[in-house]
Amino acid sequence: MSDQPVHDAPSGGPSGCNEYLELSRRNFLAATTFTALAAAAPSWLPRVAMAKDYRSSARDVIISIYLRGAADGLTLLVPYADNNYYSLRPTLNVPRPDSGNPNRATALTSFFGLPPAMTPLIPAYQSGQLLFLHATGSTDPSRSHFDAQRFMEVGKANDPALGTGWLGRHLASVAPMDPNAILRAVGISTGLMRTLVGAPNTLPIPNLDSFNLSGSTSSVAARRSAIEDMYGPVADPLHAAAITTIQTIDLLNTINFEGYLPSGGAVYPAGAFGTALKSTAALLKAQVGVEAVAIDLNGWDTHANQGIFTGTMSGLMTQLAQGLAALHADMNNGVVQPSHLAVVMSEFGRRPAQNGSAGCDHGHGNAAIVMGNAVAGGRVLCTWPGLAPGQLYQGLDLNVTIDYRDVLAEIVQERLGGADLSYVFPGYTPTFRGVTA
């Protein structure tokens, strides 16, 4: 491991492997039973009173963004000062900042830079509210999408008995920010992300602006009555879940998601990811007691035709960077908003050496992003392990020098009001890295 210091700056898609494609299908099929209930919002539903203002809370609302498919951290955040990066990727690299190439990296530090598609994040970085990390991730050696995603989302590797998510356990272990909250957490998806499993008052909702019972007024009323009655006595868990769903429909209909106008000149990218972030901003500004939002951005399994300037990865990076940049502008426009924090991670990185198909295979260490009001940003947090043959994990991949649980545990304790880290991350004693301000 090199003595490269911590870097503080002052100033898949169709190409995915079979396992990733099968995992995506499995997640979709597992969620279809819930989708029948969650179709779109009837205008006749009664309006409900807004929850109390929680802007003064010392706790952040967390936005957990997962890049499914194993994003290539060596492209997201380019180690341009490590010559081995260019040796390992002779035709799949981002040129040095001083190269004069139009696709060159934009330097953040004397060691790391951003590819063109990620430069929309520079204003948030320069504001001190965005932190990059590198050589981070899970220390577990798995290169299986299914296993690595599960291990990271539950917060512990190789424990089949642990079925709840780290964020779900956190929310279950703390009092709600608003004691009257109907909805404490939401996964913007057809099925609940494992990260949120175990959280109270939590639902998966594919589209916040169209969560309802569809049909005519009379048919919706009849269906609503049937749902309220069909699960038996009030004490029955299924009855309680049905009532919570109906209450959530009523709650979300108090928010004009479709007509929401972002602040601060924010422009969210087109597509599901941009819509999810825009809806999240509207949800947080409505101050209805939501404490956590989980969002997926899929398609990062780039074994072939990775496309770092045009193509698959360039398009994904554009969505990610433009979406986060819009969220930053929207939630930091001079008007007091709920304090929030977004964390962006992926199950593992990709191999430093490019393959013969203009892509990169499954790797180990990766990059991550943390953005928010109380983030110690404007820098890259990393102890760089190096990319020389003797420095690579198992002789192949970028080593992990910052365990992802160190990052999340610090966020949980310092910004989310968590006090029992041994419950949230069982069997692990974290080292705080200075992620939060």
C-alpha positions, 0 to 999 in steps of 0.5 A: 500500500502506498503512502499516498495521503488523504486527499483534501482539496482546498480550493448495466445495461444490455452488456450486464452479466447473466447474474446481474440481468437475472437479479434485475428480473428477480427483483421486478417479479418479487414486487408485482403483488404490491404494484396492483395496489399502487397504481395512481392518485384520485383527486377526490380523496380527502386532504389531510393536515400537514405534519408539524414543521421539523426543519429545526430538527438536529437530524437529517433526512437521508436519501440512500442512492444505490448504483446497482450493477457495480459502478466503475469507481475508477471512471466516476473519480479518476486517479489521474496521478497514478500512472498505473491507471493508464497502463491498465486501461490504455483505451478506456481511460479519462485523459489527464487534466493537462492533456489538452484532450477535450475529454480530459479529467477536471482536477479536483485535487492533485491526484483525483479528477472528474470525467466530463459527465460528472462535472455538474457536481463541481458547484456542490463540491466547491460549496463544501457540501459534497464529499467524494470517497475512493478505495471504499466499499465492502471488505468481503471478497464476493464478486457476486452482485446478489451476495454483495448487494445483500451484504451491503444492504443488511450491513453485514456479510455472510449472515443469512439470519439477518434479514433486515436492512441497516437503515431499517434497523436504524429507523426501528431503533429511534423515535420518529422525528414527527410522532404523528408521521404516517410515512417514515420511509419510502423506497421509490421502487416497485419493491422495497429495497433491502436497505429499508426492510424492518423500518416502521411505517415504510412502503415501496412506491414506484411513483410518488405522484401516481400512488393511488387506487385507479378507476372511477370514483365509485369503483375506487370507493368500493375498492377502498372499502373492501381493502379496509374490511378484507383483512379482518380485525384491526389488530390483524397485521395485514389490516394495519398494513392496508390502513397504512397504505390508504393513509399514505395515499391520502397523505401523498395527495396533499402534495402536488408532485406533478406541479412541483417547481424546483427552486434555485434554477434546478433542472432534474434530468429526464427519466425515472431517476431524475423524477425520483429525485425531483419527487423526493425534493417535493416530499421533503419540502412538504415536511410530512415526517419522512426520514428516509428515501431510497432510490436505485439507479440501475444498469452499471454492469459494464462488461462490454462497450462501457462507453465512458464518453458516449454510451452506457456509462456516460449516460448513467454518469450524466443522470447521476451528476445532473440529478445530484446537482439539481437536488443540491440547487433545489434544496439550497436556494436560501430558503430553510429546508429540512436538513438532508444528506444523500449517500451514493454507493454501489456493491463493488467496483470494477477491475482496474484492467480493461477487458477485451470487450471495451469494458471492465469486469467485476472488481472490489474497491470503489468510489462513493459520494456523500452530499448534504448540509452537514457534510465535510465536503469540498475534498476527496477522502481516501488513503490510496492503496495504489494500482501497481501489481503488488498493491492490488487486491488478490493481484487484480483489483483496487483495495478497500481502505475505508469500510463502507460501514465506517461511512454509514455508521458515522452518518447514522450517529452524527446526523441521523440520531442513532445511538446503537451502532452495534444493533445497526451494524452487528459485529462491527466496530466502526472508525469515524472518518470525518465524513460529517461536519 
